Amino acid sequence: MSIKNIKVSIVTVVKNGMPYLEDCIKSYQIQDYKNKELIVVYSNSQDRTYTFLKKQKHITRLIIDKRSKNKFGALNVGLQNTTGDIIGLLHSDDIFASTKVLSNVAKIYQETNFDISYSDIKFCLRNNLLAIRRAWISSNYNFKKMQLGWMPPHVSIFISKKYKNIAYRTCYPISGDYDYILRIFKKASNIVYTNYVSVIMRLGGVSNKFIFKKTKEDLLIAKNHLGNIYIITIFFKNLIKIPQLLKGKFEFKYKYSQYIKENYTPSIFIIDNIKKILQRKKFFLCARNLAFYSLVINKLNVLRKDIIFWQDGMFPFNTHIKKLPGRDLLAKLHPSKKINKIYLLSKKNKKILNM
């Protein structure tokens, strides 16, 4: 098959994906490979996600998913709607590590006709793509290594279309990817590893927040697939992460930083003391404070009962709880001059103000 005839499908599932979704979509858009499609599965969001997605011309198909229980159910919806020869995924807050990831995968498929292909990934701070904190450098597949906790990076995996009917199990809301990998790697016969970084993944996902629940699911999955050594498997699976924290930073800085700087304009600044402000049990948060909350922490939820939401300057009732005016917070934070936009949200409308 000619490489130009190989169609590459990418699946992205998203719920409350702003602002990092912008980088994700752009990462797909600037891929130099032309025969590609992007399937986005959208779940109900409280931010600007849907408004943003409707304007994106590079999305091949936008699916509104109201039935899936979790992200793995949404991934199944995406898989079933792909039409490509090979299929990969890109989380809504991650990016491809270069403009040539899809062309590299297509070339590997042309040369090997793989069932599964995987590579390496890097982890960065949630609000800084250049701040690499972990390097997941993989290796050639061996089932015995899986029994000792070895795993390929889930987000680096591309599968042949003949495996797209192998579904994620939604009964594992956090570790469904672990169960999926164990099952699909058992069935595949032609598994190819390529030693290059394909994805930059932001830290702070669901699996990091619920580590104990994740470990419980991991143990159950390993017991089902790997038998009596499952406790040893999960022990080493977690232990392997330690050296990943120690390697890869220096190499990444010089090989990939120019790509990041050229394609992703910093719109988020890094500040340490904002967490201390936001962790107070009860306080009033004005619109501009919420804007920085969403940008820096990306956990905007206006339904929280301990936060009263209003437009800056409005204070309609008496209370002993201290107000934190947005103008005072901005003065303390000294935001970077590189910020090119700020998200200002209100009850009636949602706007983007250029700075």
LINTA-V411203 format. One record per pair of residues at least 24 apart in sequence whose ideal C-beta (glycine too) atoms are under 10 Angstrom apart, sorted by the first residue. I is the first residue (numbers start at 0). J is the second residue. Records with the same first field share a line. If there is no record, write none. Layout:
I->J + J
//
This chain:
0->84 + 105 + 108 + 109 + 112
1->34 + 109
2->32 + 34 + 102 + 105 + 106 + 108 + 109 + 110
3->32 + 33 + 34 + 105 + 109
4->34 + 84 + 105 + 109
5->32 + 34 + 35 + 83 + 84 + 85 + 101 + 102 + 104 + 105 + 106 + 108 + 109
6->32 + 34 + 35 + 36 + 81 + 82 + 83 + 84 + 85 + 86 + 105 + 160
7->32 + 33 + 34 + 35 + 36 + 37 + 81 + 83 + 84 + 85 + 86 + 87 + 100 + 101 + 102 + 104 + 105 + 108 + 157
8->35 + 36 + 37 + 38 + 59 + 77 + 78 + 80 + 81 + 82 + 83 + 84 + 85 + 86 + 87 + 88 + 101 + 157 + 158 + 160 + 163
9->35 + 36 + 37 + 38 + 39 + 59 + 77 + 81 + 83 + 85 + 86 + 87 + 88 + 89 + 95 + 100 + 101 + 157
10->36 + 37 + 38 + 39 + 40 + 62 + 73 + 74 + 75 + 76 + 77 + 78 + 79 + 80 + 81 + 83 + 86 + 87 + 88 + 89 + 90 + 163
11->37 + 38 + 39 + 40 + 41 + 52 + 58 + 73 + 74 + 77 + 88 + 89 + 90 + 91 + 93
12->38 + 39 + 40 + 41 + 42 + 62 + 64 + 67 + 69 + 70 + 71 + 72 + 73 + 74 + 75 + 76 + 77 + 88 + 89 + 90 + 91
13->39 + 40 + 41 + 42 + 44 + 48 + 49 + 51 + 52 + 61 + 64 + 70 + 73 + 90 + 91 + 92
14->40 + 41 + 42 + 43 + 44 + 45 + 46 + 48 + 64 + 67 + 69 + 70 + 73 + 91
15->42 + 43 + 44 + 45 + 46 + 47 + 48 + 91 + 293 + 297 + 298 + 299 + 300
16->41 + 42 + 44 + 46 + 47 + 48 + 49 + 51 + 52 + 90 + 91 + 92 + 297
17->44 + 45 + 46 + 47 + 48 + 49 + 50 + 51 + 52 + 91 + 92 + 293 + 294 + 297 + 299 + 342 + 349 + 351
18->46 + 47 + 48 + 51 + 92 + 126 + 266 + 267 + 293 + 294 + 297 + 340 + 342 + 351
19->90 + 91 + 92 + 93 + 94 + 125 + 126 + 128 + 201 + 267 + 297
20->44 + 46 + 47 + 48 + 51 + 52 + 55 + 90 + 91 + 92
21->47 + 51 + 55 + 91 + 263 + 264 + 266 + 340
22->91 + 92 + 93 + 94 + 128 + 199 + 201 + 259 + 262 + 263 + 264 + 266 + 267
23->89 + 90 + 91 + 92 + 93 + 94 + 95 + 201
24->51 + 52 + 55 + 57 + 58 + 89 + 91 + 94
25->55 + 57 + 94 + 95 + 262 + 263 + 264
26->89 + 93 + 94 + 95 + 96 + 97 + 98 + 100 + 198 + 199 + 262 + 263
27->55 + 57 + 58 + 59 + 89 + 94 + 95 + 100 + 101
28->55 + 56 + 57 + 58 + 98 + 262
29->57 + 94 + 95 + 97 + 98 + 258 + 261 + 262 + 263
30->57 + 95 + 97 + 98 + 99 + 100 + 101 + 102
31->97 + 98 + 99 + 100 + 101 + 102
32->98 + 99 + 100 + 101 + 102 + 103 + 104 + 105 + 106
33->101 + 102 + 105
34->83 + 84 + 101 + 102 + 105
35->59 + 83 + 101 + 102 + 105
36->60 + 80 + 81 + 82 + 83 + 86
37->61 + 77 + 81 + 89
38->62 + 76 + 77 + 78 + 79 + 80 + 81 + 82 + 83 + 86 + 88
39->63 + 64 + 73 + 77 + 80 + 89 + 91
40->64 + 67 + 70 + 72 + 73 + 74 + 75 + 76 + 77 + 78 + 80 + 91
41->65 + 73 + 91
42->66 + 67 + 69 + 70 + 72 + 73 + 76
45->299 + 300 + 301 + 302 + 344 + 349
46->293 + 297 + 299 + 300 + 301 + 342 + 344 + 349
47->293 + 342 + 344 + 349 + 350 + 351
48->91
50->349 + 351
51->351
59->83
67->169
68->169 + 170 + 172
69->167 + 169 + 170 + 171 + 172 + 173 + 175 + 205
70->167 + 169 + 172 + 173 + 175 + 176 + 204 + 205
71->166 + 167 + 168 + 169 + 170 + 171 + 172 + 173 + 174 + 175 + 176 + 178 + 179
72->166 + 167 + 168 + 169 + 172 + 175
73->167 + 169
74->166 + 167 + 169 + 175 + 176 + 179
75->163 + 164 + 165 + 166 + 167 + 168 + 169 + 175 + 179
76->166
77->163
78->158 + 160 + 162 + 163 + 164 + 165 + 166 + 167
79->163 + 164 + 166
80->163
81->158 + 160 + 163
82->160 + 163
83->157 + 159 + 160 + 163
84->108 + 109 + 112 + 157 + 159 + 160 + 161
85->113 + 114 + 115 + 116 + 157 + 158 + 159 + 160 + 162 + 163
86->156 + 157 + 158 + 159 + 160 + 162 + 163
87->116 + 117 + 154 + 155 + 156 + 157 + 158 + 197 + 198
88->153 + 154 + 155 + 156 + 157 + 158 + 176 + 198
89->154 + 197 + 198 + 200
90->153 + 154 + 198 + 200 + 201 + 204
91->201
92->125 + 200 + 201 + 202 + 203 + 204 + 297
93->120 + 122 + 123 + 128 + 154 + 198 + 199 + 200 + 201 + 204
94->123 + 128 + 198 + 199 + 200 + 201 + 258 + 259 + 262 + 263
95->154 + 196 + 197 + 198 + 199 + 258
96->120 + 121 + 128 + 155 + 195 + 196 + 197 + 198 + 199 + 200 + 251 + 254 + 255 + 258 + 259
97->195 + 196 + 197 + 199 + 254 + 255 + 258 + 259 + 262
98->258 + 261 + 262
99->195 + 197 + 258
100->155 + 157 + 195 + 196 + 197 + 198
101->157 + 197
103->193 + 195 + 197
104->155 + 157 + 191 + 193 + 197
105->157
106->193
107->157 + 191 + 192 + 193
108->157 + 159 + 191
110->191
111->189 + 190 + 191 + 193
112->159 + 189 + 191
113->157 + 158 + 159 + 187 + 188 + 189 + 190 + 191 + 192 + 193
114->157 + 158 + 159 + 161 + 162 + 183 + 184 + 186 + 187 + 188 + 189 + 190 + 191
115->140 + 151 + 156 + 157 + 158 + 159 + 162 + 180 + 183 + 184 + 186 + 187 + 188 + 189 + 190 + 191 + 192
116->151 + 155 + 156 + 157 + 158 + 159 + 189 + 190 + 191 + 192 + 193 + 197
117->150 + 151 + 152 + 153 + 154 + 155 + 156 + 157 + 158 + 180 + 184 + 190 + 191 + 192 + 193 + 197
118->151 + 152 + 154 + 155 + 156 + 157 + 191 + 192 + 193 + 194 + 195 + 196 + 197 + 198
119->151 + 152 + 155 + 192 + 193 + 194 + 195 + 196 + 197 + 198 + 247
120->151 + 152 + 153 + 154 + 155 + 196 + 197 + 198 + 199 + 200 + 243 + 247
121->152 + 196 + 197 + 198 + 199 + 200 + 243 + 247 + 248 + 250 + 251 + 255
122->152 + 198 + 199 + 200 + 201 + 202 + 203 + 204 + 207 + 243 + 244 + 247
123->199 + 200 + 201 + 202 + 251 + 259
124->201 + 202 + 203 + 267 + 269
125->201 + 202 + 203 + 204 + 267 + 269 + 295 + 296 + 297 + 298
126->201 + 202 + 203 + 265 + 266 + 267 + 268 + 269 + 270 + 294 + 295 + 296 + 297
127->201 + 259 + 265 + 267 + 268 + 269
128->199 + 201 + 255 + 256 + 258 + 259 + 260 + 262 + 263 + 265 + 267
129->199 + 251 + 252 + 255 + 256 + 259 + 260 + 263 + 265
130->202 + 248 + 252 + 269
131->196 + 199 + 247 + 248 + 249 + 250 + 251 + 252 + 255 + 256
132->202 + 243 + 244 + 247 + 248
133->200 + 202 + 240 + 241 + 242 + 243 + 244 + 245 + 246 + 247 + 248
134->196 + 242 + 243 + 244 + 245 + 246 + 247 + 248 + 249 + 250 + 251
135->196 + 198 + 200 + 239 + 240 + 243 + 246 + 247
136->194 + 196 + 242 + 243 + 246 + 247 + 250
137->192 + 193 + 194
138->192 + 194
139->190 + 191 + 192 + 194
140->184 + 187 + 190 + 191 + 192
141->190
142->181 + 184 + 185 + 225
144->235 + 239
145->180 + 181 + 184 + 185 + 221 + 224 + 225 + 232 + 236
146->221 + 224 + 225 + 226 + 228 + 229 + 231 + 232 + 235
147->225 + 228 + 231 + 232 + 234 + 235 + 236 + 238 + 239
148->217 + 221 + 225 + 231 + 232 + 233 + 234 + 235 + 236 + 237 + 238 + 239 + 240
149->232 + 235 + 236 + 239
150->176 + 177 + 180 + 181 + 184 + 232 + 236 + 239
151->180 + 184 + 190 + 192
152->176 + 180 + 196 + 197 + 198 + 200 + 243
153->177 + 179 + 180 + 198 + 200
154->197 + 198 + 199 + 200
155->192 + 193 + 195 + 196 + 197 + 198 + 200
156->180 + 183 + 184 + 190 + 197
157->191 + 197
158->183 + 187
159->187 + 189
161->186 + 187
162->186 + 187
168->220
170->216 + 219
171->213 + 216 + 217 + 219 + 220
172->205 + 209 + 212 + 213 + 216
173->204 + 205 + 206 + 208 + 209 + 210 + 212 + 213 + 214 + 215 + 216 + 217
174->206 + 209 + 212 + 213 + 214 + 215 + 216 + 217 + 218 + 219 + 220 + 221
175->216 + 220
176->206
177->206 + 213 + 216 + 217 + 220 + 221 + 224 + 233 + 236
178->216 + 217 + 219 + 220 + 221 + 223 + 224
179->220
180->220 + 224
181->220 + 221 + 223 + 224 + 225
182->220 + 223 + 224
184->224
185->224
195->254
196->247 + 250 + 251 + 254 + 255
199->251 + 255 + 258 + 259 + 263
201->297
203->296 + 297 + 298
208->298
210->237
213->237
264->337 + 338 + 339 + 340
265->335 + 336 + 337 + 338 + 339
266->294 + 335 + 337 + 338 + 339 + 340 + 341 + 342 + 354
267->291 + 293 + 294 + 295 + 297 + 334 + 335 + 337 + 338 + 340
268->294 + 295 + 332 + 333 + 334 + 335 + 336 + 337 + 338
269->295 + 335
270->295 + 331 + 332 + 333 + 334 + 335
272->331 + 332
273->328 + 331 + 332
276->323 + 328 + 331 + 332
277->306
279->305 + 320 + 321 + 323
280->305
281->305 + 306 + 307 + 318 + 320 + 321
282->306 + 307 + 320 + 321 + 322 + 323
283->307 + 308 + 309 + 314 + 318 + 320 + 321 + 322 + 323 + 324
284->308 + 309 + 322 + 323 + 325 + 328
285->309 + 310 + 311 + 312 + 313 + 314 + 322 + 323 + 324 + 325 + 326 + 327 + 328
286->310 + 311 + 312 + 313 + 325 + 342 + 343 + 344 + 345 + 346
287->311 + 324 + 325 + 326 + 327 + 328 + 329 + 341 + 342 + 343 + 344 + 352
288->322 + 323 + 324 + 325 + 326 + 327 + 328 + 329
289->325 + 342 + 343 + 344 + 345
290->325 + 329 + 340 + 341 + 342 + 343 + 344 + 351 + 352
291->325 + 328 + 329 + 332 + 334 + 338 + 341 + 342
292->328 + 342 + 344
293->341 + 342 + 343 + 344
294->334 + 338 + 340 + 341 + 342
295->332 + 334
299->342 + 344
301->344 + 345 + 346
308->344 + 345 + 346
309->345 + 346
310->343 + 344 + 345 + 346 + 347
311->343 + 345
//
